[in-house]
Amino acid sequence: MRNVTLVLEDGTKFHGKSFGYEAPVAGEVVFNTAMMGYPESLTDPSYAGQLMTLTYPLVGNYGVPPFTTEENGLPTFMESDKIYASAIIVADYSEQYCHWNAVESLAEWLKREHVPGITGIDTRELTKVLREHGVMMGKIIFDDEPENVPTAEYAGVNFVDKVSCKEIIRYNEGAKKKVVLVDCGVKANIIRCLINRGCEVIRVPWNYDYTDMEFDGLFLANGPGDPDMCEAAVKIIQKQMSLSDKPICGICMGNQLLAKAAGAHIYKLKYGHRSHNQPVRMVGTEKCFVTSQNHGYAVDAKTLGADWEELFVNMNDGSNEGIRHKSKPWFSSQFHPEACSGPVDTEFMFDKFVEAMN
Ligand SMILES: NC(=O)CC[C@H](N)C(=O)O
């Protein structure tokens, strides 16, 4: 294994070994504290442009599932068609794996998909640095090729435009309820959750004007990067809200875009929420949920329009975790009710959306 150095924007260095694709890479360094779920996280398009650090030390020991697809075209075990994270950073990579569903090692998969992976990194120390300083850009450099220094930008890049579908894709055609799904970088399990509830899903590009289409409800998906890059999507949501009271539901980027359409501002969190155990409270109740999350930006709830209110708050830092309109069936969550991976306790969000369409 070749020696590599992870160099952070502030000059901090971490030395490790390459176990994935052998190429230098740069991106925003983020950390995820989930104990499992690397096949799902790596294929979550919301990680585009990011070097994903896993704080759980042992990674790779359950291998990687096959890339089979269902009849409807969705991947059986993955969250999209490929790895979207720019790299994975771990403490202790295990080439040996054992799982009923594994067909290859994580290293084999990363190499095939041209994604670097590095091991032997003190990921706890790295996470402490990111928590103190906030997320930073970083570069993975091969020690025997010091002149080969990669570059990348994160702020100001429209990642949604890079990952969104380019043409309309339909799933479960002919089902009772038609849902327009705005694809900002949608995870497959959002589509599965809608299909499982008897919906036809009409997946449209992020900046597509769907307002004159025939549908029963609008779903705003998750996606990578800065929501302020997605003004085009916000304008279409505002147009839709001015034309009709049809149900609208959003997840993660979808929460941020709905909030922007409601007049709110978005800000960047110091180091984001990426884990399987983010506690959220439903506002006005004592109901709390353990949620799966992956986001770096948040809605400034104080800036929401007068017709809107907070629906969920994060119990660790008090940040917004969801909003709703005071009288119309428009609501969203910053967390991931579709999980994949993570706890499924909040899947009721999909039930509420389907109920609203009925
Ligand atoms: N998973 C998501 O949809 C993330 C939304 C947005 N890119 C953020 O980081 O906050």
The ligand as an ORCA input file, in Angstrom:
! r2SCAN-3c Opt
* xyz 0 1
  N     -28.424     15.332      2.267
  C     -28.751     16.544      1.836
  O     -29.743     16.737      1.148
  C     -27.804     17.660      2.164
  C     -28.306     19.024      1.834
  C     -27.203     20.055      1.706
  N     -26.316     19.712      0.636
  C     -26.447     20.159      3.013
  O     -25.329     19.698      3.119
  O     -26.953     20.699      3.972
*
